Amino acid sequence: MAGTPYLRPGTIMRSLIGPIMIRTGRVPVLTVEGRVSGQPRSVPIGAPVEVDGHKYLLSARGKTHWILNLRAAGCGRLRTRGVTESFRAVEVLGDERDRAIATYRATYGKRFEKAFEKLPNAADHPTFRLEEMAVVSAPKELGR
């Protein structure tokens, strides 16, 4: 896995769209401890996919910084629509990874298809099974 390539997101995505997506809460946000700094790092990501009752996160763009941080930390938090869940990440290989990737591609269709065309090998898409998820915080109900 050391040779897994990385498709760098464009400047507009990295410096403008990504931060807006994090602030608005419209997309899932992964928070992981930085492998070098030890500080929390947040990044908008595609929502986890579910296969055989398990949730999976994967990187369509290859070995990104959030992948390296998640490998080092082994756990993280995922905020989706105001609900934050903590989890332990288990990197998966082989058939389990292939099924998660197939589900991801079927779910997200054309949004990430170019990334999969540039990185066609399944080994280029690190995939993690999320375990021991627990609700950390939930949105406040309106009117209360």
C-alpha positions in Angstrom: 0.0 0.0 0.0 3.0 2.3 0.3 2.8 3.1 -3.4 -0.9 4.0 -3.5 -1.2 7.2 -5.5 -3.1 10.3 -4.5 -5.3 12.5 -6.7 -5.0 16.0 -5.2 -8.3 17.9 -5.1 -8.3 21.2 -7.1 -7.5 24.5 -5.4 -11.0 25.8 -5.5 -12.3 22.6 -3.7 -9.5 22.7 -1.2 -9.6 26.4 -0.3 -13.2 27.5 -0.9 -15.8 24.8 -1.4 -14.4 22.4 1.2 -14.4 24.9 4.1 -18.0 26.0 3.1 -19.1 22.4 3.1 -17.7 21.9 6.6 -19.3 25.1 8.0 -22.8 24.4 6.5 -23.0 20.8 7.7 -24.6 19.7 4.4 -22.0 16.9 3.9 -20.5 14.4 6.3 -17.4 15.7 8.0 -14.6 13.4 9.2 -12.5 14.6 12.1 -9.3 12.7 12.9 -6.3 13.5 15.0 -3.4 14.7 12.8 -0.6 12.1 12.6 2.1 14.8 12.9 0.5 17.7 14.8 -1.8 15.7 17.0 -4.5 18.4 16.4 -8.0 17.5 15.1 -8.2 17.7 11.3 -11.7 18.0 9.7 -12.4 17.2 6.1 -15.7 16.9 4.1 -16.1 13.3 2.7 -18.6 11.1 0.9 -21.0 9.5 3.3 -20.2 6.0 4.5 -21.8 3.1 2.5 -23.4 0.1 4.1 -22.6 -3.4 3.1 -23.9 -6.5 5.0 -24.8 -4.4 8.0 -21.4 -2.7 8.3 -20.5 0.9 7.4 -17.5 1.7 5.3 -15.5 4.9 4.5 -13.2 4.9 1.5 -11.1 7.3 -0.5 -11.9 7.7 -4.2 -8.8 9.8 -4.5 -6.3 7.3 -3.2 -4.0 7.8 -0.2 -5.1 11.3 1.0 -4.0 13.1 4.2 -7.2 12.0 5.9 -6.4 8.4 5.1 -2.9 8.7 6.5 -4.3 10.3 9.6 -7.0 7.7 10.1 -4.4 4.9 9.7 -2.2 6.5 12.3 -5.1 7.3 14.8 -7.2 4.2 14.2 -10.3 6.1 15.2 -12.2 9.3 14.4 -15.5 11.1 14.5 -18.0 11.5 11.7 -20.6 14.4 11.8 -23.6 14.0 9.6 -26.5 16.5 9.7 -25.6 17.6 13.2 -25.1 14.1 14.7 -21.5 13.1 15.6 -20.5 9.5 15.9 -17.2 8.2 17.2 -15.8 5.1 15.7 -12.8 2.7 15.5 -11.5 2.2 11.9 -10.5 -1.2 10.6 -8.8 -1.1 7.2 -10.1 -3.9 5.0 -8.7 -5.7 2.0 -9.7 -8.2 -0.6 -13.3 -9.2 -1.2 -14.6 -7.0 1.7 -12.9 -3.9 0.2 -14.2 -4.8 -3.3 -17.8 -5.1 -2.1 -17.5 -1.7 -0.3 -16.0 -0.1 -3.4 -18.7 -1.5 -5.7 -21.4 -0.2 -3.4 -19.7 3.2 -3.2 -19.6 3.4 -6.9 -23.2 2.4 -7.3 -24.3 4.9 -4.7 -22.3 7.9 -5.8 -22.3 7.2 -9.5 -20.6 9.8 -11.7 -19.5 12.1 -8.9 -16.3 10.1 -8.3 -16.1 8.2 -11.6 -13.1 10.2 -12.9 -11.1 9.3 -9.8 -11.8 5.6 -10.3 -10.8 5.9 -14.0 -7.5 7.5 -13.0 -7.0 4.9 -10.2 -8.6 1.8 -11.5 -7.0 -0.7 -9.1 -9.1 -1.4 -5.9 -5.8 -1.4 -3.9 -5.6 2.4 -4.7 -8.8 3.1 -2.7 -8.1 2.6 1.0 -11.3 1.3 2.7 -12.2 1.2 6.4 -14.9 -0.6 8.2 -16.4 1.6 11.0 -16.9 -0.2 14.3 -18.2 0.7 17.8 -20.0 3.7 16.6 -21.7 5.7 19.3 -23.7 9.0 19.2 -21.6 11.8 20.7 -24.0 14.6 20.1 -27.3 15.1 18.4 -29.0 18.2 17.0 -31.3 20.2 19.3 -34.9 19.7 18.4 -36.6 22.8 17.1 -39.1 24.5 19.3 -37.7 23.2 22.6 
